Amino acid sequence: MLQVHIENDRIQIGARFAVSFQRTLRIPDDGQVYPLPPGLGRFPVLRVEDFIDRVPQLWREKGGVFIPMYQREALWIFFSAASWKPNAVIVSLGSVNAVSGEPDGSQLQAEPQNYLVCPNQPWLDGINSGHGSIRQFVAMPLGMGYTVEAMSGEETLGGIQMTVFEPKPGRFPDEPPVKPGIEPERLAMPKSTLTPMGLGAGGAIKQKIYRDPYGLDAWELQNQGRVSIHIVNSLQCEEITGSQPPPTPIDAATYTESGLPWFDLYDEVLDDVLPPASLVNAKTIAARDAELGQNPDEPSFEVPDSRIRKLRGEGDARSSPFSSGASVRRSE
């Protein structure tokens, strides 16, 4: 099994793969498909074992980490992996696979593809719900029908489940290529009342889920690492840790009016994984709001083409002037 380590708000699984969770702007669910929003800094990643007396029993059993999010706050997932020796990654929201819409499992599947290949896939902003688009990850409480997990018939697990697979021996180099004169890169609340959170389906964003260019036979199915990423709201975070999470980002409309950048990728030649009917038809947060007679203020807006920054891949940053810390890149 691959070892899991937490450092600098990143989860490292194995020798080369790491993942972090980026705070971002929430996209309106208004029928439009928006460009990629920026990264506004990493969410804190906290170990369950460091707060073992103040977390739910399920967390004690599963272990892993947790991140604090405000209700209806959005995130995107940043993957850091080695181009010379990639990894396959399963991402599930509670008990539902974010790519295939099928029940969460710890094995790779080719048809329908239920995993990502990293670093081919640099980011994941939401569920695989459209042809070349996704529906944004947005934090919502469990048990009210808002989360993607609700499509399974129950909301009990919440959070994110992630399983990372190594490639088979001999399929890729064991060491990175070294260029002359360049050093190789190295990756370096009370328990009874705490209600964990899950991720619901928000507005639509232009993003592809890429097909595996290597095929299922490239991956060693038994050489894997798995981690559970639990989610708590701001009040529960303070009860568990004694500290408040960072303030929530500005809204997307205000960000755009300020003339700050959005993003898009040059990836027209790359094939994407077809969205499953279950995720295409997944109930969105806006639809659930309508069922409950709620109408949160979520204004539509236009993103001018002049504000969309085209990214070519490695070395291109997806960050904004509001981001804390270093720019988010394909290789941090």
Helices and strands as residue ranges (DSSP letters): E 4-7, E 10-13, E 17-24, E 33-34, E 46-47, G 48-54, H 57-62, E 65-68, E 74-80, E 87-93, E 96-97, E 116-118, E 123-124, E 126-130, E 133-141, G 148-152, E 160-167, G 191-193, E 197-206, G 216-218, E 219-232, H 234-241, H 252-257, E 262-265, H 277-280, H 285-291, G 305-307, E 308-311
